[in-house]
Every structure is written in structure tokens, then in C-alpha cells.
Amino acid sequence: MHHTNHSLADLAGKAILVTGASSGIGAATALALGRAGARVALAARRGDLLESLAGEIRGGGGEALVIPTDVADESAVAAAVAATLKAFGRLDGAFNNAGQLGRVAPLSDIDAADFLQVMQSNVLGVFYALKHEMAAMRAHGGAIVNTASIVAHVGFPHFAPYNASKHAVLGLTRTAALEGWPQGIRVNAVSPGPIATPMAEIGFGGLDNLHATLQTMPVGRPGTPEEVAGPVLFLLSQASSYINGHSLLVDGAMTAA
Ligand SMILES: NC(=O)c1ccc[n+]([C@@H]2O[C@H](COP(=O)([O-])OP(=O)(O)OC[C@H]3O[C@@H](n4cnc5c(N)ncnc54)[C@H](OP(=O)(O)O)[C@@H]3O)[C@@H](O)[C@H]2O)c1
């Protein structure tokens, strides 16, 4: 009875751009998209990692395009959207997931350069992506997911720039959702809790520390990148056709405690 889910798992043949595809959540989501039959454009700075991921996607019968991109550079983001259009003929979806933690220190020790560096990638990077993706989708509609965080909803001591940047991602998500809706473009966010990726290792001072810290809390364990990929595919698909401007918590109830 595998026809039952057919209309919901509607990503086959869709052209989807993923930023921050070289690692962690972005890489897991790109792989899941490839398995769902989507044509995936992979963007991040580390082209070597994108090439090996593209190999993995193609090995599984999927279609992948590698586009080395620094999302803090608007011309590079515009070029990534243009390259996707050129290769796939259209842009149906995007996962704007590139992000970085920045300097870890008490707020009073953080200077403007630290702050701006995080804002460039995490906020302007998402803004540039939305701007060029929505222009490309205007004719036929589409679906976009931005990676926010639980710290788009709560504070995060010693991560002031990161915390502010993720709140800003939600603001961009909501405004883009309102502007996009009449054009058939939905824009949502996923807000992951602690996910076992290289970023979380840095944030928690190593994977052992991450697991030990979470064991003392109701959430118990970090999530896996694959546990974020599923919700992203849902938000990119027609299964979520009336969900727009939403931030979907993927945090094992961490923020419910
Ligand atoms: N892990 C968590 O606990 C957690 C929780 C909530 C939210 N998030 C968010 O999830 C997203 C993915 O993070 P992750 O946990 O998967 O960490 P990760 O493994 O460190 O991946 C981060 C990705 O972002 C890319 N990136 C960073 N700056 C970029 C730039 N200027 N231009 C292009 N790509 C850039 C990196 O690629 P290159 O270095 O190759 O450019 C990499 O692919 C981020 O937005 C992060 O804030 C993570």
C-alpha cells in the first residue's frame, strides 16, 4: 500500500537549495532530500565536503549540484540561486540552514566585530537567501525553511550574538511568510534543541560533555541531525500547505521544562 503516502511525500523531482549542506543538520537533510527524489543544490564554504556529500547522494540514485558559497556574501548567494536555476530549470524549495555560533563569552566581553561576524552569516545570510530565492519562486510558488533554534525563543547565556541572530531569523521568517503567501511561497523555521553536530560539540565543550549535561535534564539526550531532517522535509512538502510563518520546535521538549 505504498500509494497512501504518495501525495504527502511530494518532493520527487523538486529542485531544492540547501545552505550549510557541508555538515551536521544541512548534510543530513540534503541526504534525506536526495533519498526522497529531490534534486539538491548543496551550498556551503567547504567545497570538498560538498563534493563527497554529492557523491553519496548520486550513489543513492539522487541528483546533486555542488555550489561552494559563503552566505555572508550577497553576490555569492545570488550566484548560488542562479546556478540552481541553470542546472535544474527552477527552484521549488530551499533550506536556509547555514549558521555559526561565534564567540562564546559573557556579553560584556563581546565586541562589535564578534557580533557583526555572526550577524553576517546567520542573519544577512538568511536575508540574502530569502531575497533571491523568493524572486526565483515568484512565478510558481515554493516552500522555504530557515534554521532558527530554541534560542530564537529563549535566552542563551554567553552566546549573545548567536542568540540575537536566531531571534532575527524568526523575524525574517514571519515577514517573508506574510509577503510570500499571496505568491504561493511558504516560509517556516525549524527551531532545533541540542543536536549532535560539530557545532553542538563546540557549544558544549565536546560530545561527552554534551551527553553528560543533557543526561541531567528531562530531555536526556541530544537529537540527531536526521531527527531535524524529517521536520524540514515535512515543512518543504505539501503536507504542510497551510503552515506558514511558523517555528517548529525540534527539541525533545527541552523548552517545555
Ligand atoms: N547543533 C545544534 O545544537 C543546533 C541547535 C539549533 C540550531 N542549530 C543551527 O543549525 C544550523 C546547522 O548547524 P549544525 O548544528 O549542523 O552545525 P555544523 O555541523 O557546524 O554546520 C554548520 C553549517 O553551516 C555552514 N556555514 C556556516 N557559516 C557559513 C557561511 N558563512 N557560508 C556558508 N555556509 C556556512 C557550514 O559550512 P562551511 O563551514 O562549509 O561553510 C556548515 O555546513 C545552524 O544554523 C545552527 O545555528 C544547531
PDBQT file of the ligand as one rigid body, heavy atoms in Angstrom, charges set to zero:
ROOT
HETATM    1  N1  LIG A 301      23.544  21.683  16.612  1.00  0.00    +0.000 N 
HETATM    2  C1  LIG A 301      22.669  22.299  17.354  1.00  0.00    +0.000 C 
HETATM    3  O1  LIG A 301      22.542  22.008  18.546  1.00  0.00    +0.000 OA
HETATM    4  C2  LIG A 301      21.805  23.385  16.767  1.00  0.00    +0.000 A 
HETATM    5  C3  LIG A 301      20.713  23.812  17.509  1.00  0.00    +0.000 A 
HETATM    6  C4  LIG A 301      19.892  24.810  16.981  1.00  0.00    +0.000 A 
HETATM    7  C5  LIG A 301      20.181  25.354  15.754  1.00  0.00    +0.000 A 
HETATM    8  N2  LIG A 301      21.268  24.935  15.052  1.00  0.00    +0.000 N 
HETATM    9  C6  LIG A 301      21.513  25.547  13.756  1.00  0.00    +0.000 C 
HETATM   10  O2  LIG A 301      21.543  24.539  12.781  1.00  0.00    +0.000 OA
HETATM   11  C7  LIG A 301      22.273  25.001  11.649  1.00  0.00    +0.000 C 
HETATM   12  C8  LIG A 301      23.256  23.924  11.233  1.00  0.00    +0.000 C 
HETATM   13  O3  LIG A 301      24.192  23.738  12.282  1.00  0.00    +0.000 OA
HETATM   14  P1  LIG A 301      24.816  22.320  12.661  1.00  0.00    +0.000 P 
HETATM   15  O4  LIG A 301      24.465  22.051  14.056  1.00  0.00    +0.000 OA
HETATM   16  O5  LIG A 301      24.503  21.340  11.619  1.00  0.00    +0.000 OA
HETATM   17  O6  LIG A 301      26.357  22.716  12.708  1.00  0.00    +0.000 OA
HETATM   18  P2  LIG A 301      27.592  22.400  11.743  1.00  0.00    +0.000 P 
HETATM   19  O7  LIG A 301      27.726  20.945  11.594  1.00  0.00    +0.000 OA
HETATM   20  O8  LIG A 301      28.690  23.196  12.293  1.00  0.00    +0.000 OA
HETATM   21  O9  LIG A 301      27.111  23.018  10.337  1.00  0.00    +0.000 OA
HETATM   22  C9  LIG A 301      27.055  24.377  10.108  1.00  0.00    +0.000 C 
HETATM   23  C10 LIG A 301      26.919  24.584   8.620  1.00  0.00    +0.000 C 
HETATM   24  O10 LIG A 301      26.800  25.989   8.320  1.00  0.00    +0.000 OA
HETATM   25  C11 LIG A 301      27.700  26.303   7.297  1.00  0.00    +0.000 C 
HETATM   26  N3  LIG A 301      28.087  27.706   7.352  1.00  0.00    +0.000 N 
HETATM   27  C12 LIG A 301      28.443  28.446   8.425  1.00  0.00    +0.000 A 
HETATM   28  N4  LIG A 301      28.767  29.694   8.042  1.00  0.00    +0.000 NA
HETATM   29  C13 LIG A 301      28.601  29.744   6.693  1.00  0.00    +0.000 A 
HETATM   30  C14 LIG A 301      28.791  30.745   5.711  1.00  0.00    +0.000 A 
HETATM   31  N5  LIG A 301      29.204  31.977   6.034  1.00  0.00    +0.000 N 
HETATM   32  N6  LIG A 301      28.533  30.440   4.415  1.00  0.00    +0.000 NA
HETATM   33  C15 LIG A 301      28.107  29.209   4.073  1.00  0.00    +0.000 A 
HETATM   34  N7  LIG A 301      27.912  28.222   4.954  1.00  0.00    +0.000 NA
HETATM   35  C16 LIG A 301      28.166  28.479   6.254  1.00  0.00    +0.000 A 
HETATM   36  C17 LIG A 301      28.857  25.340   7.484  1.00  0.00    +0.000 C 
HETATM   37  O11 LIG A 301      29.522  25.137   6.247  1.00  0.00    +0.000 OA
HETATM   38  P3  LIG A 301      31.010  25.646   5.872  1.00  0.00    +0.000 P 
HETATM   39  O12 LIG A 301      31.782  25.741   7.156  1.00  0.00    +0.000 OA
HETATM   40  O13 LIG A 301      31.498  24.591   4.936  1.00  0.00    +0.000 OA
HETATM   41  O14 LIG A 301      30.779  26.960   5.211  1.00  0.00    +0.000 OA
HETATM   42  C18 LIG A 301      28.121  24.070   7.872  1.00  0.00    +0.000 C 
HETATM   43  O15 LIG A 301      27.690  23.371   6.729  1.00  0.00    +0.000 OA
HETATM   44  C19 LIG A 301      22.910  26.326  12.068  1.00  0.00    +0.000 C 
HETATM   45  O16 LIG A 301      22.131  27.391  11.586  1.00  0.00    +0.000 OA
HETATM   46  C20 LIG A 301      22.816  26.274  13.582  1.00  0.00    +0.000 C 
HETATM   47  O17 LIG A 301      22.807  27.553  14.142  1.00  0.00    +0.000 OA
HETATM   48  C21 LIG A 301      22.074  23.947  15.527  1.00  0.00    +0.000 A 
ENDROOT
TORSDOF 0
